[in-house]
Structures are given as C-alpha cells and as structure tokens.
Amino acid sequence: MPKLRNHSGAKKRFSRTATGKYKRRKAGRKHLLTPQSASRRRERRHVGIIESTSPEGKLLDKYLPMK
C-alpha cells in the first residue's frame, strides 16, 4: 500500500474550515486592478467556500486526505 500524501498543488490553494468545508481565494487579485470597477474589486475580496458534499469537495477530500 503506497503512502497517503496530500496533493501539493491543492494544499497550497485550499484550506479546510472547522466544519469540514474548503476555503479558497478567488482569481484576479494580483495585478491589473485599476481598470476594474470598485464593485468588482470588492467582490473579488470575498473568500470562496466549497461544500464537502459537492463534486469539487469530494475531489478535494481525495486530494487532501491528511488535512
């Protein structure tokens, strides 16, 4: 049986909350922010939450078994 390992790309981008959901940062926050409207910049500030019962959440459960 091979060792269980976390996916190195997923562990840099996602973190698990206390209730078992996953947090992620939204894309588009690094540069070229001046042409964006204020409402779009404000929306990008929010954190994305992924439920562990969704298809993406089930994939993350497989990618991050020890987190």
N, CA, C, O and CB atoms as a CASP TS submission, in Angstrom:
PFRMAT TS
TARGET T0000
AUTHOR 0000-0000-0000
METHOD Language model
MODEL 1
PARENT N/A
ATOM      1  N   MET     1       0.846  -1.184   0.000  1.00  0.00           N
ATOM      2  CA  MET     1       0.000   0.000   0.000  1.00  0.00           C
ATOM      3  C   MET     1       0.892   1.248   0.000  1.00  0.00           C
ATOM      4  O   MET     1       1.738   1.394   0.882  1.00  0.00           O
ATOM      5  CB  MET     1      -0.963  -0.002   1.231  1.00  0.00           C
ATOM      6  N   PRO     2       0.716   2.149  -0.975  1.00  0.00           N
ATOM      7  CA  PRO     2       1.553   3.352  -1.002  1.00  0.00           C
ATOM      8  C   PRO     2       1.171   4.320   0.116  1.00  0.00           C
ATOM      9  O   PRO     2       0.085   4.255   0.693  1.00  0.00           O
ATOM     10  CB  PRO     2       1.436   4.051  -2.362  1.00  0.00           C
ATOM     11  N   LYS     3       2.116   5.222   0.395  1.00  0.00           N
ATOM     12  CA  LYS     3       1.861   6.230   1.427  1.00  0.00           C
ATOM     13  C   LYS     3       0.751   7.171   0.988  1.00  0.00           C
ATOM     14  O   LYS     3       0.611   7.467  -0.198  1.00  0.00           O
ATOM     15  CB  LYS     3       3.139   7.026   1.739  1.00  0.00           C
ATOM     16  N   LEU     4      -0.040   7.641   1.954  1.00  0.00           N
ATOM     17  CA  LEU     4      -1.035   8.671   1.677  1.00  0.00           C
ATOM     18  C   LEU     4      -0.329  10.012   1.673  1.00  0.00           C
ATOM     19  O   LEU     4       0.405  10.332   2.608  1.00  0.00           O
ATOM     20  CB  LEU     4      -2.195   8.647   2.724  1.00  0.00           C
ATOM     21  N   ARG     5      -0.541  10.786   0.645  1.00  0.00           N
ATOM     22  CA  ARG     5       0.072  12.108   0.567  1.00  0.00           C
ATOM     23  C   ARG     5      -0.973  13.118   0.109  1.00  0.00           C
ATOM     24  O   ARG     5      -1.892  12.797  -0.644  1.00  0.00           O
ATOM     25  CB  ARG     5       1.291  12.102  -0.395  1.00  0.00           C
ATOM     26  N   ASN     6      -0.804  14.347   0.586  1.00  0.00           N
ATOM     27  CA  ASN     6      -1.641  15.435   0.104  1.00  0.00           C
ATOM     28  C   ASN     6      -1.162  15.857  -1.275  1.00  0.00           C
ATOM     29  O   ASN     6       0.024  15.745  -1.585  1.00  0.00           O
ATOM     30  CB  ASN     6      -1.620  16.634   1.086  1.00  0.00           C
ATOM     31  N   HIS     7      -2.065  16.332  -2.092  1.00  0.00           N
ATOM     32  CA  HIS     7      -1.712  16.879  -3.401  1.00  0.00           C
ATOM     33  C   HIS     7      -1.025  18.226  -3.171  1.00  0.00           C
ATOM     34  O   HIS     7      -1.602  19.119  -2.550  1.00  0.00           O
ATOM     35  CB  HIS     7      -2.985  17.033  -4.327  1.00  0.00           C
ATOM     36  N   SER     8       0.203  18.375  -3.667  1.00  0.00           N
ATOM     37  CA  SER     8       0.993  19.558  -3.316  1.00  0.00           C
ATOM     38  C   SER     8       0.395  20.841  -3.884  1.00  0.00           C
ATOM     39  O   SER     8       0.526  21.903  -3.276  1.00  0.00           O
ATOM     40  CB  SER     8       2.418  19.397  -3.812  1.00  0.00           C
ATOM     41  N   GLY     9      -0.261  20.757  -5.043  1.00  0.00           N
ATOM     42  CA  GLY     9      -0.900  21.949  -5.597  1.00  0.00           C
ATOM     43  C   GLY     9      -2.147  22.330  -4.825  1.00  0.00           C
ATOM     44  O   GLY     9      -2.426  23.514  -4.640  1.00  0.00           O
ATOM     45  N   ALA    10      -2.906  21.332  -4.370  1.00  0.00           N
ATOM     46  CA  ALA    10      -4.147  21.610  -3.644  1.00  0.00           C
ATOM     47  C   ALA    10      -3.873  22.135  -2.242  1.00  0.00           C
ATOM     48  O   ALA    10      -4.623  22.975  -1.744  1.00  0.00           O
ATOM     49  CB  ALA    10      -5.005  20.353  -3.564  1.00  0.00           C
ATOM     50  N   LYS    11      -2.819  21.662  -1.600  1.00  0.00           N
ATOM     51  CA  LYS    11      -2.571  22.117  -0.227  1.00  0.00           C
ATOM     52  C   LYS    11      -2.097  23.563  -0.181  1.00  0.00           C
ATOM     53  O   LYS    11      -2.196  24.213   0.860  1.00  0.00           O
ATOM     54  CB  LYS    11      -1.543  21.222   0.446  1.00  0.00           C
ATOM     55  N   LYS    12      -1.576  24.082  -1.312  1.00  0.00           N
ATOM     56  CA  LYS    12      -1.185  25.489  -1.374  1.00  0.00           C
ATOM     57  C   LYS    12      -2.382  26.395  -1.620  1.00  0.00           C
ATOM     58  O   LYS    12      -2.339  27.578  -1.284  1.00  0.00           O
ATOM     59  CB  LYS    12      -0.147  25.699  -2.463  1.00  0.00           C
ATOM     60  N   ARG    13      -3.445  25.859  -2.201  1.00  0.00           N
ATOM     61  CA  ARG    13      -4.550  26.694  -2.653  1.00  0.00           C
ATOM     62  C   ARG    13      -5.830  26.585  -1.821  1.00  0.00           C
ATOM     63  O   ARG    13      -6.678  27.476  -1.875  1.00  0.00           O
ATOM     64  CB  ARG    13      -4.862  26.356  -4.052  1.00  0.00           C
ATOM     65  N   PHE    14      -5.974  25.514  -1.062  1.00  0.00           N
ATOM     66  CA  PHE    14      -7.202  25.291  -0.303  1.00  0.00           C
ATOM     67  C   PHE    14      -6.869  25.046   1.158  1.00  0.00           C
ATOM     68  O   PHE    14      -5.828  24.475   1.483  1.00  0.00           O
ATOM     69  CB  PHE    14      -7.998  24.105  -0.881  1.00  0.00           C
ATOM     70  N   SER    15      -7.766  25.483   2.040  1.00  0.00           N
ATOM     71  CA  SER    15      -7.624  25.147   3.457  1.00  0.00           C
ATOM     72  C   SER    15      -8.979  24.712   3.971  1.00  0.00           C
ATOM     73  O   SER    15     -10.013  25.204   3.518  1.00  0.00           O
ATOM     74  CB  SER    15      -7.068  26.352   4.286  1.00  0.00           C
ATOM     75  N   ARG    16      -8.974  23.795   4.912  1.00  0.00           N
ATOM     76  CA  ARG    16     -10.210  23.241   5.440  1.00  0.00           C
ATOM     77  C   ARG    16     -10.684  24.059   6.637  1.00  0.00           C
ATOM     78  O   ARG    16      -9.879  24.460   7.477  1.00  0.00           O
ATOM     79  CB  ARG    16     -10.017  21.767   5.835  1.00  0.00           C
ATOM     80  N   THR    17     -11.985  24.304   6.714  1.00  0.00           N
ATOM     81  CA  THR    17     -12.556  25.020   7.853  1.00  0.00           C
ATOM     82  C   THR    17     -12.856  24.021   8.968  1.00  0.00           C
ATOM     83  O   THR    17     -12.686  22.815   8.789  1.00  0.00           O
ATOM     84  CB  THR    17     -13.846  25.795   7.441  1.00  0.00           C
ATOM     85  N   ALA    18     -13.294  24.518  10.096  1.00  0.00           N
ATOM     86  CA  ALA    18     -13.588  23.654  11.240  1.00  0.00           C
ATOM     87  C   ALA    18     -14.787  22.752  10.977  1.00  0.00           C
ATOM     88  O   ALA    18     -14.899  21.682  11.577  1.00  0.00           O
ATOM     89  CB  ALA    18     -13.841  24.496  12.482  1.00  0.00           C
ATOM     90  N   THR    19     -15.688  23.170  10.086  1.00  0.00           N
ATOM     91  CA  THR    19     -16.868  22.356   9.794  1.00  0.00           C
ATOM     92  C   THR    19     -16.635  21.388   8.647  1.00  0.00           C
ATOM     93  O   THR    19     -17.548  20.648   8.281  1.00  0.00           O
ATOM     94  CB  THR    19     -18.044  23.247   9.471  1.00  0.00           C
ATOM     95  N   GLY    20     -15.434  21.369   8.064  1.00  0.00           N
ATOM     96  CA  GLY    20     -15.120  20.420   7.019  1.00  0.00           C
ATOM     97  C   GLY    20     -15.281  20.953   5.611  1.00  0.00           C
ATOM     98  O   GLY    20     -15.076  20.217   4.646  1.00  0.00           O
ATOM     99  N   LYS    21     -15.647  22.234   5.474  1.00  0.00           N
ATOM    100  CA  LYS    21     -15.732  22.837   4.150  1.00  0.00           C
ATOM    101  C   LYS    21     -14.338  23.301   3.741  1.00  0.00           C
ATOM    102  O   LYS    21     -13.400  23.254   4.538  1.00  0.00           O
ATOM    103  CB  LYS    21     -16.749  24.025   4.132  1.00  0.00           C
ATOM    104  N   TYR    22     -14.209  23.748   2.496  1.00  0.00           N
ATOM    105  CA  TYR    22     -12.917  24.215   1.996  1.00  0.00           C
ATOM    106  C   TYR    22     -13.002  25.693   1.643  1.00  0.00           C
ATOM    107  O   TYR    22     -13.997  26.163   1.091  1.00  0.00           O
ATOM    108  CB  TYR    22     -12.472  23.390   0.766  1.00  0.00           C
ATOM    109  N   LYS    23     -11.927  26.420   1.977  1.00  0.00           N
ATOM    110  CA  LYS    23     -11.822  27.830   1.630  1.00  0.00           C
ATOM    111  C   LYS    23     -10.835  27.970   0.485  1.00  0.00           C
ATOM    112  O   LYS    23      -9.861  27.223   0.396  1.00  0.00           O
ATOM    113  CB  LYS    23     -11.384  28.684   2.853  1.00  0.00           C
ATOM    114  N   ARG    24     -11.098  28.944  -0.401  1.00  0.00           N
ATOM    115  CA  ARG    24     -10.161  29.227  -1.476  1.00  0.00           C
ATOM    116  C   ARG    24     -10.204  30.714  -1.777  1.00  0.00           C
ATOM    117  O   ARG    24     -11.203  31.383  -1.511  1.00  0.00           O
ATOM    118  CB  ARG    24     -10.489  28.392  -2.744  1.00  0.00           C
ATOM    119  N   ARG    25      -9.117  31.224  -2.331  1.00  0.00           N
ATOM    120  CA  ARG    25      -9.077  32.604  -2.766  1.00  0.00           C
ATOM    121  C   ARG    25      -9.570  32.677  -4.202  1.00  0.00           C
ATOM    122  O   ARG    25      -9.326  31.764  -4.991  1.00  0.00           O
ATOM    123  CB  ARG    25      -7.651  33.190  -2.635  1.00  0.00           C
ATOM    124  N   LYS    26     -10.255  33.746  -4.543  1.00  0.00           N
ATOM    125  CA  LYS    26     -10.731  33.918  -5.907  1.00  0.00           C
ATOM    126  C   LYS    26      -9.604  34.427  -6.791  1.00  0.00           C
ATOM    127  O   LYS    26      -8.676  35.080  -6.315  1.00  0.00           O
ATOM    128  CB  LYS    26     -11.925  34.881  -5.949  1.00  0.00           C
ATOM    129  N   ALA    27      -9.691  34.128  -8.061  1.00  0.00           N
ATOM    130  CA  ALA    27      -8.671  34.560  -9.014  1.00  0.00           C
ATOM    131  C   ALA    27      -8.857  36.033  -9.357  1.00  0.00           C
ATOM    132  O   ALA    27      -9.928  36.599  -9.140  1.00  0.00           O
ATOM    133  CB  ALA    27      -8.722  33.702 -10.292  1.00  0.00           C
ATOM    134  N   GLY    28      -7.824  36.639  -9.886  1.00  0.00           N
ATOM    135  CA  GLY    28      -7.922  38.009 -10.380  1.00  0.00           C
ATOM    136  C   GLY    28      -7.626  39.060  -9.340  1.00  0.00           C
ATOM    137  O   GLY    28      -8.187  40.152  -9.422  1.00  0.00           O
ATOM    138  N   ARG    29      -6.762  38.789  -8.348  1.00  0.00           N
ATOM    139  CA  ARG    29      -6.476  39.762  -7.294  1.00  0.00           C
ATOM    140  C   ARG    29      -5.017  40.178  -7.242  1.00  0.00           C
ATOM    141  O   ARG    29      -4.622  40.881  -6.312  1.00  0.00           O
ATOM    142  CB  ARG    29      -6.877  39.203  -5.966  1.00  0.00           C
ATOM    143  N   LYS    30      -4.209  39.772  -8.200  1.00  0.00           N
ATOM    144  CA  LYS    30      -2.777  40.026  -8.105  1.00  0.00           C
ATOM    145  C   LYS    30      -2.353  41.324  -8.784  1.00  0.00           C
ATOM    146  O   LYS    30      -1.581  42.092  -8.210  1.00  0.00           O
ATOM    147  CB  LYS    30      -2.020  38.878  -8.703  1.00  0.00           C
ATOM    148  N   HIS    31      -2.837  41.580  -9.980  1.00  0.00           N
ATOM    149  CA  HIS    31      -2.399  42.779 -10.703  1.00  0.00           C
ATOM    150  C   HIS    31      -3.496  43.212 -11.662  1.00  0.00           C
ATOM    151  O   HIS    31      -4.504  42.521 -11.812  1.00  0.00           O
ATOM    152  CB  HIS    31      -1.068  42.518 -11.471  1.00  0.00           C
ATOM    153  N   LEU    32      -3.304  44.347 -12.307  1.00  0.00           N
ATOM    154  CA  LEU    32      -4.273  44.948 -13.231  1.00  0.00           C
ATOM    155  C   LEU    32      -5.614  45.210 -12.557  1.00  0.00           C
ATOM    156  O   LEU    32      -6.667  44.879 -13.101  1.00  0.00           O
ATOM    157  CB  LEU    32      -4.476  44.045 -14.443  1.00  0.00           C
ATOM    158  N   LEU    33      -5.568  45.806 -11.368  1.00  0.00           N
ATOM    159  CA  LEU    33      -6.806  46.060 -10.627  1.00  0.00           C
ATOM    160  C   LEU    33      -7.401  47.432 -10.938  1.00  0.00           C
ATOM    161  O   LEU    33      -8.580  47.662 -10.667  1.00  0.00           O
ATOM    162  CB  LEU    33      -6.550  45.944  -9.137  1.00  0.00           C
ATOM    163  N   THR    34      -6.606  48.350 -11.503  1.00  0.00           N
ATOM    164  CA  THR    34      -7.124  49.699 -11.736  1.00  0.00           C
ATOM    165  C   THR    34      -8.233  49.757 -12.777  1.00  0.00           C
ATOM    166  O   THR    34      -9.164  50.540 -12.590  1.00  0.00           O
ATOM    167  CB  THR    34      -6.009  50.598 -12.158  1.00  0.00           C
ATOM    168  N   PRO    35      -8.201  48.975 -13.876  1.00  0.00           N
ATOM    169  CA  PRO    35      -9.331  49.074 -14.807  1.00  0.00           C
ATOM    170  C   PRO    35     -10.610  48.424 -14.297  1.00  0.00           C
ATOM    171  O   PRO    35     -11.668  48.608 -14.899  1.00  0.00           O
ATOM    172  CB  PRO    35      -8.957  48.450 -16.113  1.00  0.00           C
ATOM    173  N   GLN    36     -10.542  47.681 -13.222  1.00  0.00           N
ATOM    174  CA  GLN    36     -11.745  47.033 -12.701  1.00  0.00           C
ATOM    175  C   GLN    36     -12.588  48.034 -11.918  1.00  0.00           C
ATOM    176  O   GLN    36     -12.056  48.962 -11.309  1.00  0.00           O
ATOM    177  CB  GLN    36     -11.373  45.832 -11.808  1.00  0.00           C
ATOM    178  N   SER    37     -13.883  47.844 -11.937  1.00  0.00           N
ATOM    179  CA  SER    37     -14.770  48.707 -11.170  1.00  0.00           C
ATOM    180  C   SER    37     -14.653  48.385  -9.682  1.00  0.00           C
ATOM    181  O   SER    37     -14.169  47.317  -9.307  1.00  0.00           O
ATOM    182  CB  SER    37     -16.230  48.550 -11.647  1.00  0.00           C
ATOM    183  N   ALA    38     -15.094  49.304  -8.850  1.00  0.00           N
ATOM    184  CA  ALA    38     -14.979  49.134  -7.400  1.00  0.00           C
ATOM    185  C   ALA    38     -15.802  47.954  -6.919  1.00  0.00           C
ATOM    186  O   ALA    38     -15.388  47.241  -6.005  1.00  0.00           O
ATOM    187  CB  ALA    38     -15.419  50.404  -6.676  1.00  0.00           C
ATOM    188  N   SER    39     -16.968  47.741  -7.527  1.00  0.00           N
ATOM    189  CA  SER    39     -17.809  46.622  -7.088  1.00  0.00           C
ATOM    190  C   SER    39     -17.165  45.286  -7.449  1.00  0.00           C
ATOM    191  O   SER    39     -17.283  44.312  -6.706  1.00  0.00           O
ATOM    192  CB  SER    39     -19.211  46.721  -7.719  1.00  0.00           C
ATOM    193  N   ARG    40     -16.486  45.247  -8.592  1.00  0.00           N
ATOM    194  CA  ARG    40     -15.813  44.013  -8.997  1.00  0.00           C
ATOM    195  C   ARG    40     -14.626  43.730  -8.083  1.00  0.00           C
ATOM    196  O   ARG    40     -14.378  42.578  -7.725  1.00  0.00           O
ATOM    197  CB  ARG    40     -15.349  44.103 -10.463  1.00  0.00           C
ATOM    198  N   ARG    41     -13.895  44.770  -7.708  1.00  0.00           N
ATOM    199  CA  ARG    41     -12.764  44.589  -6.786  1.00  0.00           C
ATOM    200  C   ARG    41     -13.263  44.127  -5.411  1.00  0.00           C
ATOM    201  O   ARG    41     -12.636  43.289  -4.763  1.00  0.00           O
ATOM    202  CB  ARG    41     -11.954  45.910  -6.648  1.00  0.00           C
ATOM    203  N   ARG    42     -14.386  44.680  -4.983  1.00  0.00           N
ATOM    204  CA  ARG    42     -14.958  44.311  -3.689  1.00  0.00           C
ATOM    205  C   ARG    42     -15.418  42.855  -3.713  1.00  0.00           C
ATOM    206  O   ARG    42     -15.233  42.126  -2.738  1.00  0.00           O
ATOM    207  CB  ARG    42     -16.138  45.244  -3.329  1.00  0.00           C
ATOM    208  N   GLU    43     -16.013  42.435  -4.820  1.00  0.00           N
ATOM    209  CA  GLU    43     -16.489  41.055  -4.935  1.00  0.00           C
ATOM    210  C   GLU    43     -15.322  40.072  -4.898  1.00  0.00           C
ATOM    211  O   GLU    43     -15.447  38.984  -4.334  1.00  0.00           O
ATOM    212  CB  GLU    43     -17.295  40.871  -6.231  1.00  0.00           C
ATOM    213  N   ARG    44     -14.198  40.441  -5.489  1.00  0.00           N
ATOM    214  CA  ARG    44     -13.020  39.573  -5.523  1.00  0.00           C
ATOM    215  C   ARG    44     -12.384  39.403  -4.157  1.00  0.00           C
ATOM    216  O   ARG    44     -11.598  38.478  -3.953  1.00  0.00           O
ATOM    217  CB  ARG    44     -12.001  40.121  -6.486  1.00  0.00           C
ATOM    218  N   ARG    45     -12.710  40.282  -3.217  1.00  0.00           N
ATOM    219  CA  ARG    45     -12.125  40.202  -1.881  1.00  0.00           C
ATOM    220  C   ARG    45     -12.705  39.048  -1.066  1.00  0.00           C
ATOM    221  O   ARG    45     -12.065  38.571  -0.129  1.00  0.00           O
ATOM    222  CB  ARG    45     -12.340  41.510  -1.141  1.00  0.00           C
ATOM    223  N   HIS    46     -13.895  38.600  -1.411  1.00  0.00           N
ATOM    224  CA  HIS    46     -14.552  37.550  -0.637  1.00  0.00           C
ATOM    225  C   HIS    46     -13.880  36.201  -0.847  1.00  0.00           C
ATOM    226  O   HIS    46     -13.248  35.957  -1.875  1.00  0.00           O
ATOM    227  CB  HIS    46     -16.027  37.461  -1.012  1.00  0.00           C
ATOM    228  N   VAL    47     -14.024  35.348   0.124  1.00  0.00           N
ATOM    229  CA  VAL    47     -13.433  34.019   0.072  1.00  0.00           C
ATOM    230  C   VAL    47     -14.480  33.058  -0.479  1.00  0.00           C
ATOM    231  O   VAL    47     -15.651  33.122  -0.105  1.00  0.00           O
ATOM    232  CB  VAL    47     -12.929  33.562   1.484  1.00  0.00           C
ATOM    233  N   GLY    48     -14.054  32.177  -1.362  1.00  0.00           N
ATOM    234  CA  GLY    48     -14.956  31.171  -1.900  1.00  0.00           C
ATOM    235  C   GLY    48     -15.035  29.977  -0.964  1.00  0.00           C
ATOM    236  O   GLY    48     -14.009  29.507  -0.472  1.00  0.00           O
ATOM    237  N   ILE    49     -16.231  29.483  -0.715  1.00  0.00           N
ATOM    238  CA  ILE    49     -16.439  28.328   0.156  1.00  0.00           C
ATOM    239  C   ILE    49     -16.933  27.169  -0.701  1.00  0.00           C
ATOM    240  O   ILE    49     -17.869  27.316  -1.487  1.00  0.00           O
ATOM    241  CB  ILE    49     -17.457  28.653   1.305  1.00  0.00           C
ATOM    242  N   ILE    50     -16.296  26.024  -0.541  1.00  0.00           N
ATOM    243  CA  ILE    50     -16.687  24.826  -1.278  1.00  0.00           C
ATOM    244  C   ILE    50     -17.223  23.806  -0.279  1.00  0.00           C
ATOM    245  O   ILE    50     -16.522  23.421   0.657  1.00  0.00           O
ATOM    246  CB  ILE    50     -15.483  24.239  -2.095  1.00  0.00           C
ATOM    247  N   GLU    51     -18.461  23.371  -0.475  1.00  0.00           N
ATOM    248  CA  GLU    51     -19.057  22.361   0.397  1.00  0.00           C
ATOM    249  C   GLU    51     -18.368  21.020   0.148  1.00  0.00           C
ATOM    250  O   GLU    51     -17.996  20.709  -0.984  1.00  0.00           O
ATOM    251  CB  GLU    51     -20.595  22.249   0.156  1.00  0.00           C
ATOM    252  N   SER    52     -18.203  20.238   1.194  1.00  0.00           N
ATOM    253  CA  SER    52     -17.541  18.945   1.024  1.00  0.00           C
ATOM    254  C   SER    52     -18.451  17.916   0.351  1.00  0.00           C
ATOM    255  O   SER    52     -17.985  16.847  -0.042  1.00  0.00           O
ATOM    256  CB  SER    52     -17.077  18.418   2.374  1.00  0.00           C
ATOM    257  N   THR    53     -19.746  18.227   0.215  1.00  0.00           N
ATOM    258  CA  THR    53     -20.664  17.300  -0.450  1.00  0.00           C
ATOM    259  C   THR    53     -20.761  17.566  -1.944  1.00  0.00           C
ATOM    260  O   THR    53     -21.328  16.754  -2.676  1.00  0.00           O
ATOM    261  CB  THR    53     -22.044  17.391   0.174  1.00  0.00           C
ATOM    262  N   SER    54     -20.220  18.687  -2.411  1.00  0.00           N
ATOM    263  CA  SER    54     -20.265  19.000  -3.837  1.00  0.00           C
ATOM    264  C   SER    54     -19.233  18.148  -4.575  1.00  0.00           C
ATOM    265  O   SER    54     -18.348  17.578  -3.936  1.00  0.00           O
ATOM    266  CB  SER    54     -20.006  20.514  -4.082  1.00  0.00           C
ATOM    267  N   PRO    55     -19.323  18.045  -5.901  1.00  0.00           N
ATOM    268  CA  PRO    55     -18.335  17.256  -6.643  1.00  0.00           C
ATOM    269  C   PRO    55     -16.905  17.761  -6.448  1.00  0.00           C
ATOM    270  O   PRO    55     -15.973  16.962  -6.359  1.00  0.00           O
ATOM    271  CB  PRO    55     -18.675  17.265  -8.119  1.00  0.00           C
ATOM    272  N   GLU    56     -16.727  19.095  -6.380  1.00  0.00           N
ATOM    273  CA  GLU    56     -15.391  19.644  -6.146  1.00  0.00           C
ATOM    274  C   GLU    56     -14.901  19.289  -4.748  1.00  0.00           C
ATOM    275  O   GLU    56     -13.720  19.005  -4.552  1.00  0.00           O
ATOM    276  CB  GLU    56     -15.393  21.168  -6.335  1.00  0.00           C
ATOM    277  N   GLY    57     -15.806  19.306  -3.785  1.00  0.00           N
ATOM    278  CA  GLY    57     -15.446  18.965  -2.417  1.00  0.00           C
ATOM    279  C   GLY    57     -15.032  17.511  -2.278  1.00  0.00           C
ATOM    280  O   GLY    57     -14.106  17.196  -1.531  1.00  0.00           O
ATOM    281  N   LYS    58     -15.707  16.629  -2.989  1.00  0.00           N
ATOM    282  CA  LYS    58     -15.333  15.212  -2.942  1.00  0.00           C
ATOM    283  C   LYS    58     -13.963  14.989  -3.564  1.00  0.00           C
ATOM    284  O   LYS    58     -13.195  14.149  -3.095  1.00  0.00           O
ATOM    285  CB  LYS    58     -16.382  14.354  -3.664  1.00  0.00           C
ATOM    286  N   LEU    59     -13.653  15.738  -4.615  1.00  0.00           N
ATOM    287  CA  LEU    59     -12.332  15.648  -5.219  1.00  0.00           C
ATOM    288  C   LEU    59     -11.267  16.181  -4.256  1.00  0.00           C
ATOM    289  O   LEU    59     -10.179  15.614  -4.158  1.00  0.00           O
ATOM    290  CB  LEU    59     -12.295  16.426  -6.549  1.00  0.00           C
ATOM    291  N   LEU    60     -11.578  17.263  -3.550  1.00  0.00           N
ATOM    292  CA  LEU    60     -10.626  17.809  -2.584  1.00  0.00           C
ATOM    293  C   LEU    60     -10.428  16.870  -1.400  1.00  0.00           C
ATOM    294  O   LEU    60      -9.338  16.809  -0.831  1.00  0.00           O
ATOM    295  CB  LEU    60     -11.098  19.171  -2.091  1.00  0.00           C
ATOM    296  N   ASP    61     -11.477  16.137  -1.025  1.00  0.00           N
ATOM    297  CA  ASP    61     -11.317  15.126   0.039  1.00  0.00           C
ATOM    298  C   ASP    61     -10.306  14.071  -0.370  1.00  0.00           C
ATOM    299  O   ASP    61      -9.549  13.565   0.458  1.00  0.00           O
ATOM    300  CB  ASP    61     -12.667  14.457   0.367  1.00  0.00           C
ATOM    301  N   LYS    62     -10.300  13.745  -1.658  1.00  0.00           N
ATOM    302  CA  LYS    62      -9.340  12.767  -2.159  1.00  0.00           C
ATOM    303  C   LYS    62      -7.942  13.372  -2.259  1.00  0.00           C
ATOM    304  O   LYS    62      -6.954  12.693  -1.982  1.00  0.00           O
ATOM    305  CB  LYS    62      -9.784  12.238  -3.524  1.00  0.00           C
ATOM    306  N   TYR    63      -7.851  14.641  -2.653  1.00  0.00           N
ATOM    307  CA  TYR    63      -6.558  15.302  -2.795  1.00  0.00           C
ATOM    308  C   TYR    63      -5.899  15.627  -1.453  1.00  0.00           C
ATOM    309  O   TYR    63      -4.673  15.645  -1.345  1.00  0.00           O
ATOM    310  CB  TYR    63      -6.724  16.567  -3.592  1.00  0.00           C
ATOM    311  N   LEU    64      -6.720  15.882  -0.434  1.00  0.00           N
ATOM    312  CA  LEU    64      -6.193  16.309   0.862  1.00  0.00           C
ATOM    313  C   LEU    64      -6.639  15.354   1.965  1.00  0.00           C
ATOM    314  O   LEU    64      -7.444  15.739   2.813  1.00  0.00           O
ATOM    315  CB  LEU    64      -6.649  17.744   1.185  1.00  0.00           C
ATOM    316  N   PRO    65      -6.140  14.130   1.976  1.00  0.00           N
ATOM    317  CA  PRO    65      -6.618  13.169   2.974  1.00  0.00           C
ATOM    318  C   PRO    65      -6.124  13.461   4.389  1.00  0.00           C
ATOM    319  O   PRO    65      -6.761  13.044   5.356  1.00  0.00           O
ATOM    320  CB  PRO    65      -6.196  11.784   2.580  1.00  0.00           C
ATOM    321  N   MET    66      -5.005  14.165   4.530  1.00  0.00           N
ATOM    322  CA  MET    66      -4.445  14.365   5.861  1.00  0.00           C
ATOM    323  C   MET    66      -4.531  15.819   6.308  1.00  0.00           C
ATOM    324  O   MET    66      -3.753  16.239   7.165  1.00  0.00           O
ATOM    325  CB  MET    66      -3.006  13.904   5.891  1.00  0.00           C
ATOM    326  N   LYS    67      -5.437  16.581   5.761  1.00  0.00           N
ATOM    327  CA  LYS    67      -5.524  17.985   6.148  1.00  0.00           C
ATOM    328  C   LYS    67      -6.807  18.258   6.882  1.00  0.00           C
ATOM    329  O   LYS    67      -7.056  19.394   7.287  1.00  0.00           O
ATOM    330  CB  LYS    67      -5.420  18.885   4.934  1.00  0.00           C
TER
END
